[in-house]
């Protein structure tokens, strides 16, 4: 545990049985969060669309990444990368993946093409890796080059691998996004070790990280001057971030994360900020007992929005397509627990309005907008669906 008192930070405190080093870089005092008490009370936004099967045979489609030519790359959590060529429903396996420790919530996770992928063919992906010390695994971020027909990966480059492997099967994270400056952000969940990882800057887990596109540590990351800290860390105090979107127009990184029983959160991620887990939370243990009495605390970032009961949020998608006039300019966020999609209207870093769409669609795991303008859904047990507007 880093002692940050010598760095003009807040002193160590004892709370909830933890020795915590709090860091106050760009972490303002808490603000009140918007609260969704019952998702059934949300207004429904009616859409004249049909969910058409684009491909089946994918059990847990953790991520969908559109290619410029209309094809789709799809990650199956069990450890397979698929190519879905446009105008077909036939999946093709993509070779060249590293060894993946698929267990529990781990496996092949997120996919992100480099912002200049037409030129360099780089595909970034996160996965659970057993490399390193200790038994079990932790989240890793790798990039590799796609060949000309997108069926093979080569030139593997491991950009980051979380230390402190664990045999626990939960809370790997992990989403990856780019900003316009070429930085890549990704998340690692607390790996089921809430009393150890999220508040300790010397340990991976419960963090969001920021790297250069080649894996180098940016010199302006918030903790690079702290000798024993994980220098890739951008923010900390997270439980299990599984959705991310970078709003390049307003230079805002959005993320959501799973709470325990209640307290799922939508956050704006700020440099060096502490998001409080597990010292503050709107949730309780799965058994119903409390693990903290605090919902807010000065120096810890409060969520923009939180849900109780938990909706189990998955992927996020900002809609720009003209095919869906009612959705254009809204942020979609899928609920796996209650089988609907939340459409958020945003303004100046706040949620102005939240709608419910596609109620009963299924356990939506992933969202993507293809180069054809259609929205694609990855639904557990149902494969890939394409939302086609009725004519």
Buried (B, 14 or more C-beta within 10 A) or exposed (E): BBEBEEBEBBEBEEBBEBEBBBBBBEBEEBEEBBEBEEBEEBEEBEBEBEBEEBBEBBBBBBBBBBBEEBBBBBBBBBBBBBBBBBEEBEBBEBEBBBEBBBBBBBBBBBBBBBBEBEEBBBBBBBBBBBEBEEEBBBBBBBBBBBEEEBBBBEEEEBBBBBEBBBEBBBBBBBBBBBBEEEBBBBBBBBBBBBBBBBBBBBBBBBBBBBBBBEBEBBEEBBBBEBEEBBBBBBBBBBBBBBBBBBBBEEEBBBBBBBBBBBBBBBBBBBBBBBBBBBBBBBBBEEEEEEBBEBBBBEBBBBBBBBBBBBBBBBBBBBBEBEBBEBBEEBBBBBBBBBBBBBBBBBEEEEBEEBBBBBBEBBBBBBBBBBEBEBBBBBBBEBBBBBBBBEE
